[in-house]
Amino acid sequence: MSGLMFNLICDPSQGGKSSKSKGNGKHERFLGRRRFLEQKGFLKDKQNKKRNEKNSKRKRKKQRHTQINGGDPSKPGAIFPQFTTTVPDRMNEPSCSTQTLFQKPSSSVSSTACTSQGKQTHRVAPRTVGPLKYLAMDCEMVGTGLKGSISELARCSIVSYNGDVIYDKFIKPINLVTDFRTRWSGVRKQDLRNATPFSQAQKEIVKIMTGKVIVGHAIQNDFKALKYFHPACQTRDTSRIPLLNHKAGLPVHEVASLKRLTKALFNKDIQTGKGGHSSVEDAKATMELYKVVEEEWEQTLASQPVC
């Protein structure tokens, strides 16, 4: 009995299936179901639906990006209205060197755009514009939103080169006022009861400023509240003139307040008392500051080909 031996032969093709053959069977069943769905057209429709949803999402994203950057003014979402102004091309104007600053232009200024290397640019305002083309603007803002954290336009004043008031109105903000900021703005609740709606005031102000050189102190804040863009070559910001600071005896690169500059150069006090600021008074003071450095400033700007 001790000499008996058993010779067992294991054939994988017989008996139970291996794990690999089980895996292949599942894959074959999956392929069979897929072929069946393709023949019926269900799978193709599902793929097309996903592709269409993906393309639609990409299109919406592109449109949203265009609106945020103000690329399509005809659709809502653009940050600023498409109110832009330009100055006349110097090629069609008489030489600036032959005319003085106070010479009246012979004809009305036409609005034309100049193009350089495919990009729209604005030329420096020619010296022929004269005092009739210079205006000073000052705006007062109130607070809207949570704790009055959002600044909105509540009053706008525009004066001529000689200080005559051209425009002065209280403006009703788009949103509910939560902080009148009367100590600084001078605006009270009763001032806005019959105020001009913002959209109407915006059109009136833009019409006045179009084609003009606008003088202001930290004027970009006023343009922002007005939701308006004015060409840099037609803007004079008295808060950023080193020459003006030098004449006032202040550090050249310091952003001095309108009140401080007016006191230093004219020995005149503005923005006093608890009644708040007067935008008319501030606009007149800004124009007077501009006149102090007008000739030298304009000569510097005239040497620049484009702005």
C-alpha positions in Angstrom: 0.0 0.0 0.0 2.9 2.2 0.6 3.8 2.1 -3.0 0.6 3.6 -4.4 1.0 7.0 -6.2 -1.7 9.4 -7.5 -1.0 11.4 -10.6 -3.5 14.4 -10.7 -3.7 16.4 -13.9 -5.3 19.9 -13.5 -6.7 21.3 -16.7 -7.8 24.9 -16.5 -10.2 24.4 -19.4 -12.2 22.0 -17.2 -13.9 22.5 -14.0 -14.7 26.1 -12.6 -13.7 29.2 -14.6 -10.8 31.3 -13.6 -11.1 35.0 -12.4 -9.6 36.2 -15.7 -12.3 34.4 -17.7 -15.0 35.9 -15.4 -13.6 39.3 -16.1 -13.6 38.8 -19.8 -17.2 37.6 -19.7 -18.3 40.9 -17.9 -16.5 43.0 -20.5 -18.1 41.1 -23.3 -21.6 41.6 -21.8 -20.8 45.4 -21.4 -19.7 45.6 -25.1 -22.9 43.8 -26.1 -25.1 46.2 -24.2 -23.2 49.2 -25.7 -23.7 47.8 -29.3 -27.4 47.3 -28.6 -27.7 51.0 -27.3 -25.8 52.3 -30.3 -28.1 50.4 -32.7 -31.2 51.8 -31.0 -29.7 55.3 -31.1 -30.0 56.0 -27.3 -26.3 56.3 -26.7 -25.7 58.7 -29.6 -28.5 61.0 -28.3 -27.0 61.0 -24.8 -23.5 61.9 -26.2 -25.0 64.7 -28.3 -26.9 66.1 -25.3 -23.7 66.3 -23.2 -21.8 67.9 -26.0 -24.6 70.5 -26.5 -24.6 71.3 -22.7 -20.9 71.8 -22.7 -21.0 74.1 -25.7 -23.8 76.1 -24.1 -21.9 76.5 -20.8 -18.8 77.7 -22.7 -20.9 80.3 -24.6 -22.5 81.6 -21.4 -19.1 81.9 -19.8 -17.8 83.9 -22.8 -20.8 86.2 -22.7 -20.4 86.8 -19.0 -16.7 87.7 -19.4 -17.6 90.1 -22.2 -20.2 91.9 -20.1 -17.9 92.2 -17.1 -15.2 93.8 -19.2 -17.7 96.2 -20.8 -17.1 94.6 -24.3 -20.8 94.7 -25.4 -22.5 97.9 -24.3 -25.8 96.8 -25.7 -26.2 94.1 -23.0 -26.6 94.7 -19.3 -23.6 94.1 -17.1 -21.2 96.6 -18.6 -19.5 98.6 -15.8 -19.7 102.0 -17.5 -22.0 103.3 -20.2 -20.4 103.8 -23.6 -20.0 107.5 -23.2 -16.6 108.5 -24.7 -15.4 111.7 -26.2 -12.5 112.6 -28.4 -10.7 115.7 -29.5 -10.0 117.0 -33.0 -7.2 115.6 -35.0 -4.3 118.0 -35.1 -3.8 117.3 -38.8 -7.0 119.3 -39.5 -6.3 122.0 -37.0 -4.2 125.2 -37.2 -0.8 125.0 -35.6 -1.0 125.5 -31.8 2.2 127.7 -31.8 0.4 130.4 -33.8 -2.5 130.8 -31.4 -2.7 132.0 -27.8 -4.4 130.2 -25.0 -7.3 132.7 -24.9 -7.9 132.8 -28.6 -11.5 131.6 -29.4 -11.7 128.7 -31.8 -12.8 129.6 -35.3 -15.1 126.6 -35.6 -16.8 124.1 -33.3 -14.8 121.1 -32.3 -15.7 117.9 -34.0 -15.5 114.6 -32.3 -13.2 112.2 -34.2 -11.3 109.2 -33.1 -7.7 108.5 -34.0 -6.3 105.1 -34.5 -2.8 103.9 -33.9 -1.7 100.3 -34.7 -5.3 99.1 -34.6 -6.0 100.6 -31.2 -8.2 103.6 -30.6 -6.3 106.4 -28.9 -6.9 110.0 -27.9 -4.7 112.9 -28.9 -3.6 115.6 -26.5 -6.2 118.4 -26.4 -4.8 121.1 -28.7 -4.0 124.5 -27.3 -6.8 126.0 -29.5 -9.5 124.9 -27.1 -9.2 128.1 -25.1 -10.9 129.0 -21.8 -14.4 128.4 -23.2 -13.6 124.7 -23.5 -12.4 124.3 -19.9 -14.8 123.3 -17.2 -14.3 122.3 -13.5 -16.5 119.7 -11.9 -17.0 118.6 -8.3 -19.4 115.9 -7.0 -20.8 115.0 -3.6 -21.6 111.4 -2.7 -23.8 109.7 -0.2 -23.7 106.2 1.2 -25.9 103.3 0.1 -25.9 99.6 1.0 -24.8 98.1 4.2 -23.7 100.8 6.6 -23.5 103.3 3.7 -20.4 101.5 2.4 -21.2 102.2 -1.3 -20.8 105.7 -2.7 -23.4 107.1 -5.0 -23.8 110.5 -6.7 -26.0 113.0 -4.8 -25.0 116.3 -6.2 -22.9 117.6 -9.1 -21.7 121.1 -9.9 -19.9 122.3 -13.0 -18.4 125.8 -13.4 -16.9 127.6 -16.4 -13.3 128.8 -16.7 -14.4 132.1 -15.2 -16.2 130.4 -12.3 -19.8 130.8 -13.6 -22.1 128.0 -12.5 -23.2 126.0 -15.6 -24.8 123.0 -13.7 -25.7 122.4 -10.1 -28.3 119.8 -9.2 -29.1 117.4 -6.4 -29.3 113.8 -7.9 -31.4 111.0 -6.6 -29.2 107.8 -6.1 -30.2 104.6 -7.7 -30.3 102.7 -4.4 -31.8 103.6 -1.0 -29.6 106.0 1.0 -28.4 104.6 4.3 -25.9 107.4 5.2 -26.2 110.9 3.9 -22.7 111.8 5.1 -24.0 115.3 5.7 -20.9 116.4 7.6 -18.8 116.0 4.4 -21.3 115.9 1.5 -23.6 118.7 2.8 -26.5 116.6 1.5 -29.6 116.2 3.6 -32.7 114.0 3.3 -34.9 116.9 2.2 -32.5 117.7 -0.6 -33.2 114.5 -2.4 -37.0 114.4 -2.2 -37.4 116.1 -5.6 -34.0 115.5 -6.9 -33.2 114.6 -10.5 -33.1 110.9 -11.2 -29.6 109.6 -11.8 -30.2 108.4 -15.4 -31.5 111.8 -16.4 -28.7 113.7 -14.6 -26.1 111.5 -16.1 -27.2 112.3 -19.7 -27.3 116.0 -18.9 -23.8 116.1 -17.4 -22.3 114.0 -20.1 -23.7 116.3 -22.8 -22.1 119.3 -21.1 -18.7 117.6 -20.7 -18.4 116.1 -24.2 -15.5 117.6 -26.1 -14.4 119.7 -23.1 -11.3 119.6 -20.9 -12.5 118.7 -17.4 -10.7 120.0 -14.3 -11.2 118.3 -10.9 -9.6 117.3 -7.7 -9.3 113.5 -7.4 -11.7 113.6 -10.3 -11.6 109.9 -10.9 -13.8 109.5 -7.9 -16.4 111.8 -9.5 -16.3 109.9 -12.8 -16.8 106.6 -10.9 -19.8 107.9 -9.1 -21.1 109.3 -12.4 -20.4 105.9 -14.1 -18.6 107.7 -16.9 -15.3 107.6 -18.6 -13.6 110.8 -19.8 -10.4 110.7 -22.0 -7.3 111.1 -20.0 -6.0 113.8 -22.5 -9.1 115.9 -21.7 -8.8 115.5 -17.9 -6.8 117.7 -15.5 -6.5 116.3 -11.9 -5.2 119.0 -9.6 -4.5 116.4 -6.9 -1.7 114.9 -9.0 0.4 117.9 -10.1 3.9 118.0 -8.6 4.3 121.6 -9.8 1.2 122.7 -7.9 2.5 121.1 -4.7 5.9 122.8 -5.2 4.3 126.2 -5.5 2.3 125.5 -2.4 5.4 124.5 -0.5 4.2 120.9 0.0 6.1 117.6 -0.8 6.1 117.1 -4.5 4.7 113.6 -4.6 2.2 114.1 -1.8 -1.5 113.9 -2.7 -2.6 117.1 -1.0 -6.3 117.9 -0.2 -8.2 120.6 -2.0 -8.6 122.5 1.3 -4.9 122.4 2.0 -3.8 123.6 -1.4 -6.4 126.4 -1.4 -5.2 127.6 1.9 -1.5 127.4 1.0 -1.8 129.2 -2.4 -4.7 131.7 -1.8 -4.8 131.9 2.0 -8.5 131.1 1.7 -10.5 128.7 3.9 -13.0 126.3 2.3 -14.9 123.3 3.5 -15.4 124.9 7.0 -18.2 124.5 9.4 -20.6 121.6 10.2 -22.8 122.1 7.2 -20.7 120.0 4.9 -18.9 120.8 1.6 -20.3 122.9 -1.2 -19.6 121.3 -4.6 -19.9 124.7 -6.3 -17.3 126.2 -4.0 -15.0 123.2 -4.5 -15.3 123.4 -8.3 -14.4 127.1 -8.3 -11.4 126.5 -6.1 -10.3 123.7 -8.3 -10.4 125.9 -11.4 -8.4 128.6 -9.6 -5.7 126.0 -8.7 -5.5 124.9 -12.3 -5.0 128.5 -13.5 -1.9 128.7 -11.2 0.0 126.1 -13.2 -2.0 126.2 -16.4 0.6 127.5 -18.8 3.4 125.2 -17.7 1.2 122.2 -17.3 -0.3 122.6 -20.8 3.1 123.0 -22.4 4.2 119.7 -20.7 1.1 117.9 -22.0 1.5 119.4 -25.5 4.9 117.7 -25.9 3.2 114.3 -25.6 2.1 112.8 -28.9 -0.8 110.7 -27.6 -2.4 110.0 -24.2 
